[in-house]
């Protein structure tokens, strides 16, 4: 790996006369690329497989708590891959997230533009672009030019709950939500249905609604989407310990606390991602120091260690100290 891709003198640095300077940018590190056929690399801590299997048997959500970068999201990807649940559905929580965001989205502006376009001339029939739906799923009907359902799409949770097959969904950083959202999420799962008001008010129906991944279509009768309780999705909540949760929410989840990574676990992770099993002496020293910083209370994520070790293999010795200062900063520093 050529280290100096950028110098700052403004001169294109071509690898060959007829090439482009950007051709010299290397491929992403192995852990930064995802593959539908290759499972993510993950070092399972003791007890996690028991918690996962308990959640699967009980059809309960799994609540993973731990520091940022401890592998919580990777576990959800591994679950979806190993159980062949299709692409992992994701919903990243913020302080402004609402239950509606998770269940459906309505493009009111898009519908307004379509109505205005029809008033100015005939619409051209045709279906929305996107991937072909599963053959077993309900298909859109009509030309779609005046169907309000064209402007409604299920959110990630709505898609997971109403799918004709079991899906996996990652609800990331649930601790960033407002106080009521965790309970509201579990309530809608137990109620067995949810209503889309714009479809409930519309004439006609039943309506066919597209899923969040453009690969699923479900029918909403009288604006109501019925959940397939027999296909209750595999749900993984993650939390960074930024808040506590009420007992009613906790009792409806299977909980697991991600352990603090020690030197032995860090060495295994580095070897799995970056080497053929042998950790070089320089890498071992870096891992030892990294583990000590974690034990002393520094907020550090595993990807920082992977990135530093990865860059060390191609960087010149003169820049390694600066790289260490840049990459291995405490995440708690402001």
Secondary structure, DSSP 4 states (H G I P E B T S, - for coil): --S-S--SSS----SSTTS-GGGGSPPPPGGG---SSSPPP--PPTTHHHHHHHHHHHT-EEEEE--TTSSHHHHHHHHHHHTT--SPEEEE--TT--HHHHHEEE-HHHHHHHHHHHHTSPPPP-PPPSPPPPTTS----S--SS-GGGGEEE-HHHHHHH-SS--EEEEETGGGS-TTHHHHHHHHHHH-EEE-HHHHHSSS--EEEE-TTSS-EEEEBTTEEEP-GGG--EEEEEE-SSS---HHHHHTEEEEEPPPP-HHHHHHHHHHHHSSSPPPHHHHHHHHHHHHHHHTT----HHHHHHHHHHHTTS-GGGHHHHHHHHS--TT--
